[in-house]
Amino acid sequence: MTKDNVKKKFQVPHTFAIIFTILIIVAVSTWLIPGGEYERVKNAQGKTVVVADSFKYVESSPRNVGQLFMAPLKGFASKADVAGFILIVGGAFAIIQSTNAINAGIMRVVKALKGKEILLIPIVVTLFSVGGAVIGMAEETIPFAAIFVPLALALGYDSITGMAMSFVGATVGFSAAMLNPFTVGIAKGIAETPIRAGITYRTIVWVVFTLCTIFYLMHYANKVKKNPESSILYEHDLKRKEELNLLGNNEVNIEFTLRHKIILFTLLGGFALIIFGVLKYEWYINEIAAVFLAMGIISGFLGKMKVNDIVESFTNGAKDLIGAALVVGLANAIVILCNEAKIMDTILYSLAKVIEPLPNLLSGYAMLVVQSIINFFVGSGTGQAALTIPIMYPLGELVGINRETTILIYQFGNGFTDLIFPTSGTLMATLGLAKIPYDQWMKWVIRVVIALFVLQLIMITPAILFPALLN
């Protein structure tokens, strides 16, 4: 059997098929897992948190076939803001793309980096990793995929390299953060530990993860540049380059006009406004989507596009991302089923009970696995902190793991699996804008996730064995 025949025989199922299969498994599980719940109270910061040792079994509510098929719509409704955000940002970028300003700007960057293209990777990864580590940048990185993917293709790399520079960079920074207010800050408030405790070790952790990410992406990008067919997206990227006029010598004929410069400055101004709004006024996706919609319309008029052309470009761009928007709703249906059946707390309680009898070091490793599993169902960093930290830090102390180490383990478990879990709205939205199929991304990122998991185990080991490191 030839290699091509093997590839055809063992195709990865479509994203929808993968998620719906998980949905069926969860629905069946609601008949097997008993219902349960923890008591919840408001803490000093006004956050609703679970009360440790308050778990009790309650009557479950198993899901029937009709409820299984209603769950996707409920999931879509509860994540309508994320789905709408994907469509609006995709439409806005399609308008900007139609002005040819991005392509012209990319060609200018390509010429400026001639022979030094690889330098873009450490610069971009470091910037986004800092953003994730210091200000908790996550959803804000989604739109950058529409810029870095075409740039990576123009530089001779692939779509995965373009998306990974910003998305993986920010996710690694977010997960290995020293200051992230949405994970470290919230978790420290719940566990009642000093904000500066452990910052030195966390900074070392962040540096190690960021450097490893940079070196791996540089190695991968060089491999693709030397042999484009080594990319799993080779055929896909040929079509993308054709769409973006990046094949042959088309790029040298794109003139970088004053109009293009003004449109790109508008784009940069919009990004600056978003960052300011997030930092100063805690903007979320509603405000970010509004800025992108405004940028798209303004760019269309600056590019001398007719009103009907602007509308058509917007609808075509949104249409290309309908699949990504639907995936967000379908993935969230998994969480809907667990909550409606009242098995979410039971899952957490059962996982915690597995950890309790284990020795010190194995308990820490098991806690990391548990946090990673919970992240599939509870994607929100603050939500997962409120759910798990009140249970995990007392459990950790029982087996000799201090609170700061428990918080470090929570950070890792809460963040790194966002690189692969389809229940991560940020991942699915970014894939949509990057126009990368989830199954292809999963093939590439699975090795990255495994390598990062091993590195997580390595970094929590000294923290468990030598608690003073995080004081």
C-alpha positions as a LaTeX table, in Angstrom:
\begin{tabular}{lrrr}
\hline
Residue & $x$ (\AA) & $y$ (\AA) & $z$ (\AA) \\
\hline
Met1 & 0.00 & 0.00 & 0.00 \\
Thr2 & 1.45 & 3.36 & $-1.00$ \\
Lys3 & 1.90 & 6.25 & 1.40 \\
Asp4 & $-0.81$ & 8.22 & $-0.46$ \\
Asn5 & $-3.28$ & 5.34 & $-0.07$ \\
Val6 & $-2.51$ & 5.11 & 3.65 \\
Lys7 & $-3.20$ & 8.84 & 4.01 \\
Lys8 & $-6.52$ & 8.48 & 2.22 \\
Lys9 & $-7.51$ & 5.46 & 4.31 \\
Phe10 & $-6.72$ & 7.07 & 7.67 \\
Gln11 & $-8.22$ & 10.52 & 7.26 \\
Val12 & $-8.93$ & 12.47 & 10.44 \\
Pro13 & $-12.72$ & 12.99 & 10.79 \\
His14 & $-14.19$ & 16.43 & 10.16 \\
Thr15 & $-14.22$ & 18.81 & 13.14 \\
Phe16 & $-18.02$ & 18.62 & 13.39 \\
Ala17 & $-17.85$ & 14.81 & 13.47 \\
Ile18 & $-15.22$ & 14.84 & 16.24 \\
Ile19 & $-17.16$ & 17.25 & 18.45 \\
Phe20 & $-20.54$ & 15.58 & 17.88 \\
Thr21 & $-19.03$ & 12.21 & 18.77 \\
Ile22 & $-17.82$ & 13.72 & 22.06 \\
Leu23 & $-21.30$ & 15.18 & 22.52 \\
Ile24 & $-22.87$ & 11.72 & 22.18 \\
Ile25 & $-20.38$ & 10.25 & 24.68 \\
Val26 & $-21.20$ & 13.00 & 27.18 \\
Ala27 & $-24.94$ & 12.46 & 26.68 \\
Val28 & $-24.53$ & 8.73 & 27.39 \\
Ser29 & $-22.37$ & 9.60 & 30.43 \\
Thr30 & $-25.20$ & 11.62 & 31.95 \\
Trp31 & $-27.01$ & 8.29 & 32.45 \\
Leu32 & $-23.98$ & 6.71 & 34.13 \\
Ile33 & $-22.51$ & 9.53 & 36.26 \\
Pro34 & $-24.53$ & 10.48 & 39.37 \\
Gly35 & $-25.55$ & 14.10 & 39.91 \\
Gly36 & $-23.73$ & 16.21 & 42.46 \\
Glu37 & $-23.02$ & 19.77 & 43.48 \\
Tyr38 & $-20.81$ & 21.92 & 45.67 \\
Glu39 & $-22.13$ & 24.84 & 47.68 \\
Arg40 & $-21.15$ & 28.21 & 46.24 \\
Val41 & $-20.56$ & 31.50 & 48.08 \\
Lys42 & $-19.29$ & 35.00 & 47.34 \\
Asn43 & $-15.70$ & 35.58 & 48.46 \\
Ala44 & $-14.13$ & 38.86 & 49.63 \\
Gln45 & $-13.56$ & 39.93 & 46.01 \\
Gly46 & $-17.22$ & 39.33 & 45.13 \\
Lys47 & $-16.42$ & 36.22 & 43.08 \\
Thr48 & $-18.67$ & 33.17 & 43.31 \\
Val49 & $-16.52$ & 30.22 & 44.42 \\
Val50 & $-17.19$ & 26.67 & 45.48 \\
Val51 & $-16.92$ & 25.65 & 49.14 \\
Ala52 & $-14.38$ & 22.88 & 49.69 \\
Asp53 & $-15.70$ & 19.71 & 51.38 \\
Ser54 & $-19.30$ & 20.77 & 50.64 \\
Phe55 & $-19.94$ & 18.27 & 47.86 \\
Lys56 & $-23.12$ & 16.25 & 48.03 \\
Tyr57 & $-24.83$ & 13.91 & 45.63 \\
Val58 & $-28.11$ & 15.10 & 44.17 \\
Glu59 & $-30.57$ & 13.68 & 41.71 \\
Ser60 & $-29.13$ & 13.86 & 38.22 \\
Ser61 & $-31.01$ & 14.80 & 35.09 \\
Pro62 & $-29.89$ & 12.45 & 32.29 \\
Arg63 & $-30.17$ & 13.84 & 28.78 \\
Asn64 & $-32.40$ & 12.13 & 26.24 \\
Val65 & $-32.04$ & 12.07 & 22.45 \\
Gly66 & $-34.18$ & 15.18 & 21.99 \\
Gln67 & $-32.11$ & 17.14 & 24.52 \\
Leu68 & $-28.93$ & 15.94 & 22.82 \\
Phe69 & $-30.05$ & 17.44 & 19.53 \\
Met70 & $-31.23$ & 20.65 & 21.20 \\
Ala71 & $-27.88$ & 21.15 & 22.95 \\
Pro72 & $-26.03$ & 22.58 & 19.90 \\
Leu73 & $-28.55$ & 25.43 & 19.55 \\
Lys74 & $-28.34$ & 26.13 & 23.30 \\
Gly75 & $-24.55$ & 26.08 & 23.01 \\
Phe76 & $-24.67$ & 28.46 & 20.08 \\
Ala77 & $-27.08$ & 30.79 & 21.91 \\
Ser78 & $-24.88$ & 30.98 & 25.01 \\
Lys79 & $-21.84$ & 31.72 & 22.83 \\
Ala80 & $-23.63$ & 33.95 & 20.33 \\
Asp81 & $-21.29$ & 36.84 & 21.17 \\
Val82 & $-18.22$ & 34.77 & 20.26 \\
Ala83 & $-19.83$ & 33.43 & 17.08 \\
Gly84 & $-20.93$ & 36.93 & 16.07 \\
Phe85 & $-17.46$ & 38.24 & 16.82 \\
Ile86 & $-15.94$ & 35.68 & 14.43 \\
Leu87 & $-18.31$ & 36.67 & 11.62 \\
Ile88 & $-17.91$ & 40.44 & 12.10 \\
Val89 & $-14.12$ & 40.39 & 12.35 \\
Gly90 & $-13.92$ & 38.03 & 9.37 \\
Gly91 & $-16.15$ & 40.32 & 7.33 \\
Ala92 & $-14.21$ & 43.44 & 8.35 \\
Phe93 & $-10.88$ & 41.87 & 7.40 \\
Ala94 & $-12.30$ & 40.82 & 4.04 \\
Ile95 & $-13.07$ & 44.48 & 3.30 \\
Ile96 & $-9.54$ & 45.51 & 4.29 \\
Gln97 & $-8.13$ & 42.66 & 2.21 \\
Ser98 & $-10.12$ & 43.85 & $-0.81$ \\
Thr99 & $-8.28$ & 47.21 & $-0.73$ \\
Asn100 & $-5.01$ & 45.28 & $-1.34$ \\
Ala101 & $-3.37$ & 47.33 & 1.44 \\
Ile102 & $-2.39$ & 44.29 & 3.50 \\
Asn103 & $-0.83$ & 42.52 & 0.52 \\
Ala104 & 1.11 & 45.64 & $-0.44$ \\
Gly105 & 2.31 & 46.11 & 3.13 \\
Ile106 & 3.30 & 42.45 & 3.36 \\
Met107 & 5.38 & 42.74 & 0.21 \\
Arg108 & 7.16 & 45.76 & 1.70 \\
Val109 & 7.96 & 43.75 & 4.85 \\
Val110 & 9.13 & 40.78 & 2.74 \\
Lys111 & 11.59 & 43.01 & 0.88 \\
Ala112 & 12.80 & 44.59 & 4.14 \\
Leu113 & 13.41 & 41.15 & 5.71 \\
Lys114 & 15.06 & 39.64 & 2.64 \\
Gly115 & 17.47 & 37.02 & 3.94 \\
Lys116 & 16.49 & 37.70 & 7.57 \\
Glu117 & 12.89 & 36.43 & 7.49 \\
Ile118 & 13.43 & 34.10 & 10.43 \\
Leu119 & 13.92 & 37.08 & 12.78 \\
Leu120 & 10.20 & 37.78 & 12.59 \\
Ile121 & 9.42 & 34.68 & 14.67 \\
Pro122 & 11.33 & 35.54 & 17.89 \\
Ile123 & 10.12 & 39.15 & 17.72 \\
Val124 & 6.42 & 38.31 & 17.27 \\
Val125 & 6.37 & 35.34 & 19.68 \\
Thr126 & 8.07 & 37.37 & 22.42 \\
Leu127 & 5.70 & 40.33 & 22.02 \\
Phe128 & 2.60 & 38.14 & 22.20 \\
Ser129 & 4.01 & 36.02 & 25.01 \\
Val130 & 4.62 & 39.18 & 27.05 \\
Gly131 & 1.05 & 40.27 & 26.30 \\
Gly132 & $-0.32$ & 36.93 & 27.53 \\
Ala133 & 1.87 & 36.90 & 30.64 \\
Val134 & 1.36 & 40.48 & 31.77 \\
Ile135 & $-2.13$ & 41.57 & 30.66 \\
Gly136 & $-3.74$ & 38.18 & 30.01 \\
Met137 & $-3.98$ & 38.68 & 26.24 \\
Ala138 & $-6.09$ & 35.89 & 24.75 \\
Glu139 & $-9.17$ & 36.76 & 22.65 \\
Glu140 & $-7.42$ & 39.99 & 21.60 \\
Thr141 & $-4.97$ & 37.91 & 19.52 \\
Ile142 & $-7.66$ & 36.44 & 17.26 \\
Pro143 & $-7.60$ & 39.13 & 14.52 \\
Phe144 & $-3.82$ & 38.96 & 14.12 \\
Ala145 & $-4.12$ & 35.59 & 12.38 \\
Ala146 & $-5.54$ & 37.40 & 9.35 \\
Ile147 & $-2.29$ & 39.40 & 9.11 \\
Phe148 & 0.42 & 36.94 & 10.12 \\
Val149 & $-0.81$ & 34.03 & 7.98 \\
Pro150 & $-0.52$ & 35.93 & 4.67 \\
Leu151 & 2.81 & 37.38 & 5.86 \\
Ala152 & 4.17 & 33.91 & 6.69 \\
Leu153 & 3.06 & 32.61 & 3.29 \\
Ala154 & 4.78 & 35.52 & 1.55 \\
Leu155 & 7.98 & 34.80 & 3.49 \\
Gly156 & 8.00 & 31.18 & 2.31 \\
Tyr157 & 6.56 & 29.57 & 5.42 \\
Asp158 & 3.10 & 28.01 & 5.89 \\
Ser159 & $-0.22$ & 29.06 & 7.42 \\
Ile160 & 0.54 & 27.18 & 10.64 \\
Thr161 & 3.70 & 29.23 & 11.18 \\
Gly162 & 1.73 & 32.44 & 10.69 \\
Met163 & $-1.00$ & 31.49 & 13.14 \\
Ala164 & 1.41 & 29.99 & 15.67 \\
Met165 & 3.51 & 33.15 & 15.97 \\
Ser166 & 0.70 & 35.10 & 17.56 \\
Phe167 & $-1.68$ & 32.43 & 18.90 \\
Val168 & 0.84 & 29.96 & 20.34 \\
Gly169 & 3.01 & 32.84 & 21.55 \\
Ala170 & 0.13 & 34.43 & 23.46 \\
Thr171 & $-1.19$ & 31.09 & 24.77 \\
Val172 & 2.24 & 30.10 & 26.11 \\
Gly173 & 2.60 & 33.51 & 27.77 \\
Phe174 & $-0.92$ & 33.30 & 29.21 \\
Ser175 & $-0.33$ & 29.79 & 30.58 \\
Ala176 & 3.17 & 30.33 & 31.99 \\
Ala177 & 2.46 & 33.87 & 33.20 \\
Met178 & 4.08 & 35.63 & 36.10 \\
Leu179 & 1.43 & 38.37 & 36.42 \\
Asn180 & $-1.65$ & 37.40 & 34.35 \\
Pro181 & $-4.53$ & 39.11 & 36.22 \\
Phe182 & $-7.14$ & 36.66 & 34.88 \\
Thr183 & $-5.39$ & 33.53 & 36.18 \\
Val184 & $-2.59$ & 34.29 & 38.63 \\
Gly185 & $-4.35$ & 37.34 & 40.07 \\
Ile186 & $-7.74$ & 35.66 & 40.52 \\
Ala187 & $-6.25$ & 32.41 & 41.86 \\
Lys188 & $-4.08$ & 34.27 & 44.38 \\
Gly189 & $-7.14$ & 36.19 & 45.58 \\
Ile190 & $-9.07$ & 32.97 & 46.15 \\
Ala191 & $-6.13$ & 31.17 & 47.80 \\
Glu192 & $-5.27$ & 34.32 & 49.79 \\
Thr193 & $-1.56$ & 34.44 & 48.92 \\
Pro194 & 0.62 & 37.58 & 48.42 \\
Ile195 & 0.61 & 38.90 & 44.85 \\
Arg196 & 4.43 & 38.96 & 44.70 \\
Ala197 & 4.90 & 35.44 & 46.08 \\
Gly198 & 6.49 & 33.11 & 43.54 \\
Ile199 & 7.02 & 35.81 & 40.91 \\
Thr200 & 10.74 & 35.01 & 40.49 \\
Tyr201 & 10.15 & 31.32 & 39.77 \\
Arg202 & 7.17 & 32.13 & 37.54 \\
Thr203 & 9.35 & 34.52 & 35.53 \\
Ile204 & 11.93 & 31.75 & 35.05 \\
Val205 & 9.12 & 29.42 & 33.96 \\
Trp206 & 7.85 & 32.01 & 31.47 \\
Val207 & 11.33 & 32.53 & 29.99 \\
Val208 & 11.86 & 28.77 & 29.57 \\
Phe209 & 8.51 & 28.19 & 27.86 \\
Thr210 & 8.85 & 31.24 & 25.61 \\
Leu211 & 12.38 & 30.32 & 24.49 \\
Cys212 & 11.36 & 26.71 & 23.79 \\
Thr213 & 8.42 & 27.96 & 21.73 \\
Ile214 & 10.63 & 30.31 & 19.72 \\
Phe215 & 13.26 & 27.65 & 19.01 \\
Tyr216 & 10.66 & 25.08 & 17.97 \\
Leu217 & 8.81 & 27.48 & 15.65 \\
Met218 & 12.08 & 28.64 & 14.08 \\
His219 & 13.09 & 25.01 & 13.50 \\
Tyr220 & 9.68 & 24.19 & 12.01 \\
Ala221 & 9.60 & 27.31 & 9.82 \\
Asn222 & 13.09 & 26.62 & 8.43 \\
Lys223 & 12.07 & 23.05 & 7.61 \\
Val224 & 8.99 & 24.26 & 5.71 \\
Lys225 & 10.98 & 26.93 & 3.87 \\
Lys226 & 13.53 & 24.36 & 2.71 \\
Asn227 & 10.88 & 21.80 & 1.79 \\
Pro228 & 7.37 & 23.32 & 1.41 \\
Glu229 & 5.87 & 19.86 & 0.82 \\
Ser230 & 6.80 & 18.89 & 4.39 \\
Ser231 & 3.92 & 21.06 & 5.61 \\
Ile232 & 0.62 & 19.24 & 6.17 \\
Leu233 & $-1.02$ & 22.33 & 4.65 \\
Tyr234 & 1.03 & 22.31 & 1.45 \\
Glu235 & $-1.93$ & 21.84 & $-0.94$ \\
His236 & $-4.12$ & 24.11 & 1.19 \\
Asp237 & $-1.50$ & 26.86 & 1.17 \\
Leu238 & $-1.06$ & 26.73 & $-2.59$ \\
Lys239 & $-4.72$ & 27.71 & $-2.90$ \\
Arg240 & $-4.33$ & 30.39 & $-0.21$ \\
Lys241 & $-1.35$ & 31.89 & $-2.05$ \\
Glu242 & $-3.38$ & 31.94 & $-5.24$ \\
Glu243 & $-6.22$ & 33.73 & $-3.42$ \\
Leu244 & $-3.76$ & 36.26 & $-1.98$ \\
Asn245 & $-1.88$ & 36.77 & $-5.27$ \\
Leu246 & 1.31 & 35.42 & $-3.71$ \\
Leu247 & 2.18 & 32.92 & $-6.44$ \\
Gly248 & 4.84 & 33.47 & $-9.06$ \\
Asn249 & 6.05 & 37.04 & $-9.40$ \\
Asn250 & 2.75 & 38.73 & $-8.61$ \\
Glu251 & 4.12 & 40.20 & $-5.40$ \\
Val252 & 6.70 & 42.45 & $-7.09$ \\
Asn253 & 3.96 & 44.20 & $-9.07$ \\
Ile254 & 2.00 & 45.42 & $-6.05$ \\
Glu255 & 2.71 & 49.10 & $-5.57$ \\
Phe256 & 2.67 & 50.32 & $-1.97$ \\
Thr257 & 0.69 & 53.55 & $-2.44$ \\
Leu258 & $-0.09$ & 56.39 & $-0.06$ \\
Arg259 & $-3.67$ & 55.10 & 0.10 \\
His260 & $-2.40$ & 51.69 & 1.23 \\
Lys261 & $-0.28$ & 53.36 & 3.92 \\
Ile262 & $-3.25$ & 55.32 & 5.24 \\
Ile263 & $-5.37$ & 52.14 & 5.41 \\
Leu264 & $-2.62$ & 50.30 & 7.29 \\
Phe265 & $-2.21$ & 53.22 & 9.70 \\
Thr266 & $-5.98$ & 53.01 & 10.26 \\
Leu267 & $-5.53$ & 49.32 & 11.04 \\
Leu268 & $-2.66$ & 50.02 & 13.46 \\
Gly269 & $-4.69$ & 52.79 & 15.08 \\
Gly270 & $-7.55$ & 50.33 & 15.57 \\
Phe271 & $-5.23$ & 47.80 & 17.21 \\
Ala272 & $-3.85$ & 50.50 & 19.51 \\
Leu273 & $-7.40$ & 51.55 & 20.45 \\
Ile274 & $-8.30$ & 47.93 & 21.24 \\
Ile275 & $-5.24$ & 47.45 & 23.47 \\
Phe276 & $-5.97$ & 50.75 & 25.25 \\
Gly277 & $-9.62$ & 49.80 & 25.73 \\
Val278 & $-8.77$ & 46.34 & 27.07 \\
Leu279 & $-6.23$ & 47.74 & 29.55 \\
Lys280 & $-8.12$ & 50.87 & 30.60 \\
Tyr281 & $-11.79$ & 49.92 & 30.34 \\
Glu282 & $-11.69$ & 46.09 & 30.29 \\
Trp283 & $-13.16$ & 45.86 & 26.82 \\
Tyr284 & $-14.24$ & 42.44 & 25.65 \\
Ile285 & $-15.32$ & 41.02 & 22.31 \\
Asn286 & $-18.35$ & 43.32 & 21.86 \\
Glu287 & $-16.17$ & 46.43 & 21.89 \\
Ile288 & $-13.38$ & 44.77 & 19.90 \\
Ala289 & $-15.87$ & 43.67 & 17.21 \\
Ala290 & $-17.23$ & 47.24 & 17.03 \\
Val291 & $-13.73$ & 48.63 & 16.42 \\
Phe292 & $-13.07$ & 46.10 & 13.67 \\
Leu293 & $-16.38$ & 46.81 & 11.98 \\
Ala294 & $-15.56$ & 50.51 & 11.99 \\
Met295 & $-12.05$ & 49.82 & 10.65 \\
Gly296 & $-13.44$ & 47.69 & 7.85 \\
Ile297 & $-15.96$ & 50.32 & 6.73 \\
Ile298 & $-13.46$ & 53.19 & 6.97 \\
Ser299 & $-10.83$ & 51.17 & 5.06 \\
Gly300 & $-13.36$ & 50.39 & 2.35 \\
Phe301 & $-14.10$ & 54.09 & 1.77 \\
Leu302 & $-10.39$ & 54.97 & 1.95 \\
Gly303 & $-9.79$ & 52.32 & $-0.69$ \\
Lys304 & $-12.40$ & 53.99 & $-2.94$ \\
Met305 & $-14.67$ & 50.95 & $-2.81$ \\
Lys306 & $-18.35$ & 51.36 & $-3.68$ \\
Val307 & $-20.90$ & 50.76 & $-0.92$ \\
Asn308 & $-22.19$ & 47.60 & $-2.58$ \\
Asp309 & $-18.62$ & 46.29 & $-2.96$ \\
Ile310 & $-17.97$ & 46.92 & 0.75 \\
Val311 & $-21.11$ & 45.01 & 1.68 \\
Glu312 & $-20.31$ & 42.16 & $-0.69$ \\
Ser313 & $-16.75$ & 41.85 & 0.64 \\
Phe314 & $-18.08$ & 41.82 & 4.20 \\
Thr315 & $-20.66$ & 39.12 & 3.53 \\
Asn316 & $-18.14$ & 36.98 & 1.62 \\
Gly317 & $-15.65$ & 37.26 & 4.49 \\
Ala318 & $-18.30$ & 36.37 & 7.07 \\
Lys319 & $-19.56$ & 33.51 & 4.90 \\
Asp320 & $-16.08$ & 31.94 & 4.87 \\
Leu321 & $-16.18$ & 31.77 & 8.68 \\
Ile322 & $-19.65$ & 30.32 & 9.22 \\
Gly323 & $-18.10$ & 26.91 & 9.88 \\
Ala324 & $-15.85$ & 28.32 & 12.63 \\
Ala325 & $-18.79$ & 30.12 & 14.24 \\
Leu326 & $-20.88$ & 26.94 & 14.24 \\
Val327 & $-18.05$ & 24.94 & 15.82 \\
Val328 & $-18.00$ & 27.35 & 18.78 \\
Gly329 & $-21.68$ & 26.64 & 19.48 \\
Leu330 & $-21.36$ & 22.90 & 18.94 \\
Ala331 & $-18.36$ & 22.63 & 21.28 \\
Asn332 & $-20.13$ & 24.66 & 23.97 \\
Ala333 & $-23.03$ & 22.20 & 23.78 \\
Ile334 & $-20.78$ & 19.72 & 25.63 \\
Val335 & $-20.63$ & 22.06 & 28.62 \\
Ile336 & $-24.40$ & 22.66 & 28.38 \\
Leu337 & $-25.12$ & 18.93 & 28.63 \\
Cys338 & $-22.85$ & 18.48 & 31.68 \\
Asn339 & $-24.38$ & 21.42 & 33.54 \\
Glu340 & $-27.98$ & 20.50 & 32.75 \\
Ala341 & $-27.39$ & 16.91 & 33.86 \\
Lys342 & $-25.69$ & 18.18 & 37.07 \\
Ile343 & $-22.61$ & 16.00 & 36.54 \\
Met344 & $-19.95$ & 18.73 & 36.23 \\
Asp345 & $-19.32$ & 18.97 & 39.99 \\
Thr346 & $-19.40$ & 15.18 & 40.27 \\
Ile347 & $-16.62$ & 14.94 & 37.69 \\
Leu348 & $-14.53$ & 17.46 & 39.64 \\
Tyr349 & $-15.18$ & 15.71 & 42.97 \\
Ser350 & $-14.28$ & 12.30 & 41.53 \\
Leu351 & $-11.06$ & 13.59 & 40.02 \\
Ala352 & $-10.08$ & 15.25 & 43.32 \\
Lys353 & $-10.69$ & 11.99 & 45.21 \\
Val354 & $-8.27$ & 10.20 & 42.87 \\
Ile355 & $-5.52$ & 12.66 & 43.84 \\
Glu356 & $-5.98$ & 12.48 & 47.61 \\
Pro357 & $-4.28$ & 9.12 & 48.37 \\
Leu358 & $-1.29$ & 9.68 & 46.05 \\
Pro359 & 2.21 & 10.55 & 47.33 \\
Asn360 & 3.51 & 14.14 & 47.12 \\
Leu361 & 5.05 & 14.27 & 43.65 \\
Leu362 & 2.46 & 12.05 & 41.95 \\
Ser363 & $-0.29$ & 14.17 & 43.50 \\
Gly364 & 1.13 & 17.25 & 41.78 \\
Tyr365 & 1.29 & 15.46 & 38.44 \\
Ala366 & $-2.27$ & 14.18 & 38.90 \\
Met367 & $-3.45$ & 17.71 & 39.77 \\
Leu368 & $-2.02$ & 18.93 & 36.46 \\
Val369 & $-3.90$ & 16.22 & 34.56 \\
Val370 & $-7.12$ & 17.07 & 36.43 \\
Gln371 & $-6.82$ & 20.80 & 35.71 \\
Ser372 & $-6.20$ & 20.03 & 32.05 \\
Ile373 & $-9.30$ & 17.80 & 31.89 \\
Ile374 & $-11.44$ & 20.43 & 33.62 \\
Asn375 & $-10.22$ & 22.99 & 31.05 \\
Phe376 & $-12.07$ & 21.02 & 28.38 \\
Phe377 & $-15.35$ & 21.78 & 30.13 \\
Val378 & $-14.56$ & 25.17 & 31.73 \\
Gly379 & $-12.57$ & 27.28 & 29.29 \\
Ser380 & $-12.73$ & 30.52 & 31.27 \\
Gly381 & $-9.59$ & 31.14 & 33.35 \\
Thr382 & $-11.52$ & 32.98 & 36.06 \\
Gly383 & $-14.33$ & 30.41 & 35.98 \\
Gln384 & $-11.92$ & 27.53 & 36.38 \\
Ala385 & $-10.13$ & 29.32 & 39.24 \\
Ala386 & $-13.44$ & 29.84 & 41.07 \\
Leu387 & $-14.38$ & 26.20 & 40.53 \\
Thr388 & $-11.12$ & 24.39 & 41.27 \\
Ile389 & $-8.79$ & 26.52 & 43.42 \\
Pro390 & $-10.97$ & 26.31 & 46.61 \\
Ile391 & $-10.86$ & 22.51 & 46.25 \\
Met392 & $-7.31$ & 22.04 & 45.00 \\
Tyr393 & $-5.29$ & 24.20 & 47.40 \\
Pro394 & $-6.59$ & 22.49 & 50.59 \\
Leu395 & $-6.11$ & 19.14 & 48.84 \\
Gly396 & $-2.57$ & 20.17 & 47.87 \\
Glu397 & $-1.72$ & 21.15 & 51.42 \\
Leu398 & $-2.88$ & 17.74 & 52.65 \\
Val399 & $-0.24$ & 16.07 & 50.45 \\
Gly400 & 2.51 & 18.65 & 51.08 \\
Ile401 & 2.01 & 20.95 & 48.07 \\
Asn402 & 1.88 & 24.64 & 48.98 \\
Arg403 & $-0.67$ & 27.11 & 47.61 \\
Glu404 & 1.69 & 28.83 & 45.18 \\
Thr405 & 2.59 & 25.52 & 43.55 \\
Thr406 & $-1.11$ & 24.64 & 43.30 \\
Ile407 & $-1.69$ & 27.97 & 41.53 \\
Leu408 & 1.20 & 27.24 & 39.14 \\
Ile409 & $-0.33$ & 23.84 & 38.35 \\
Tyr410 & $-3.72$ & 25.49 & 37.80 \\
Gln411 & $-2.14$ & 28.01 & 35.39 \\
Phe412 & $-0.61$ & 25.24 & 33.31 \\
Gly413 & $-3.76$ & 23.10 & 33.26 \\
Asn414 & $-5.99$ & 26.05 & 32.49 \\
Gly415 & $-4.00$ & 27.36 & 29.55 \\
Phe416 & $-1.87$ & 25.02 & 27.48 \\
Thr417 & $-4.67$ & 22.70 & 26.38 \\
Asp418 & $-6.37$ & 25.70 & 24.76 \\
Leu419 & $-3.95$ & 24.95 & 21.93 \\
Ile420 & $-5.96$ & 21.85 & 21.01 \\
Phe421 & $-9.34$ & 21.66 & 22.79 \\
Pro422 & $-12.20$ & 22.48 & 20.37 \\
Thr423 & $-14.13$ & 23.91 & 23.32 \\
Ser424 & $-11.73$ & 26.88 & 23.27 \\
Gly425 & $-13.57$ & 29.70 & 21.51 \\
Thr426 & $-10.30$ & 31.57 & 21.00 \\
Leu427 & $-8.73$ & 28.61 & 19.19 \\
Met428 & $-11.71$ & 28.02 & 16.92 \\
Ala429 & $-12.09$ & 31.72 & 16.11 \\
Thr430 & $-8.38$ & 32.04 & 15.31 \\
Leu431 & $-8.47$ & 28.95 & 13.09 \\
Gly432 & $-11.44$ & 30.47 & 11.30 \\
Leu433 & $-9.62$ & 33.71 & 10.52 \\
Ala434 & $-6.45$ & 31.81 & 9.61 \\
Lys435 & $-8.59$ & 29.54 & 7.38 \\
Ile436 & $-6.91$ & 26.44 & 8.80 \\
Pro437 & $-9.10$ & 23.31 & 9.21 \\
Tyr438 & $-9.21$ & 22.10 & 12.82 \\
Asp439 & $-8.30$ & 18.52 & 11.90 \\
Gln440 & $-5.13$ & 19.72 & 10.14 \\
Trp441 & $-4.21$ & 21.98 & 13.06 \\
Met442 & $-4.77$ & 19.07 & 15.46 \\
Lys443 & $-2.33$ & 16.89 & 13.49 \\
Trp444 & 0.37 & 19.54 & 13.86 \\
Val445 & $-0.28$ & 20.79 & 17.38 \\
Ile446 & $-0.67$ & 17.41 & 19.12 \\
Arg447 & 3.12 & 16.97 & 19.23 \\
Val448 & 3.53 & 20.51 & 20.51 \\
Val449 & 0.98 & 19.90 & 23.27 \\
Ile450 & 2.72 & 16.66 & 24.33 \\
Ala451 & 6.12 & 18.37 & 24.40 \\
Leu452 & 4.71 & 21.27 & 26.42 \\
Phe453 & 3.06 & 18.84 & 28.85 \\
Val454 & 6.40 & 17.13 & 29.49 \\
Leu455 & 7.95 & 20.57 & 30.07 \\
Gln456 & 5.14 & 21.39 & 32.51 \\
Leu457 & 5.93 & 18.25 & 34.51 \\
Ile458 & 9.60 & 19.22 & 34.55 \\
Met459 & 8.84 & 22.76 & 35.78 \\
Ile460 & 6.42 & 21.76 & 38.56 \\
Thr461 & 8.77 & 19.06 & 39.90 \\
Pro462 & 11.24 & 21.42 & 41.66 \\
Ala463 & 8.31 & 23.55 & 42.84 \\
Ile464 & 6.80 & 20.49 & 44.56 \\
Leu465 & 10.07 & 19.18 & 45.96 \\
Phe466 & 11.40 & 22.58 & 47.05 \\
Pro467 & 8.37 & 24.70 & 48.12 \\
Ala468 & 10.59 & 27.64 & 49.08 \\
Leu469 & 11.17 & 28.34 & 45.36 \\
Leu470 & 7.72 & 29.93 & 45.13 \\
Asn471 & 7.80 & 31.91 & 48.39 \\
\hline
\end{tabular}
